[in-house]
Amino acid sequence: MAGSSHGHTPAAWTGVTIAFIGFCVSGAFMVLDQPVGFWAGMVVVLLGGVVGGIMRMMGLGQPKEAHQPHRTTGDREPAGAGS
């Protein structure tokens, strides 16, 4: 999406990085056949979402007014309408 600032915030980067680390930990422990380590990694994945959400509430995410609905081909204005 050219011209989009989707995901370019500290909250998004931090949440995704933490979740990615948890995913890698879970994958490693799955291969090692260690269920406790796998579930610990899954907890880290969920923690990434929680941390990202908290950071967004603290104002480190994308502001609400930056969210504009995307137009699709079904959203075209009738001929002669608008500018």
Helices and strands as residue ranges (DSSP letters): H 10-31, H 35-55, I 56-60, G 64-66, G 73-75
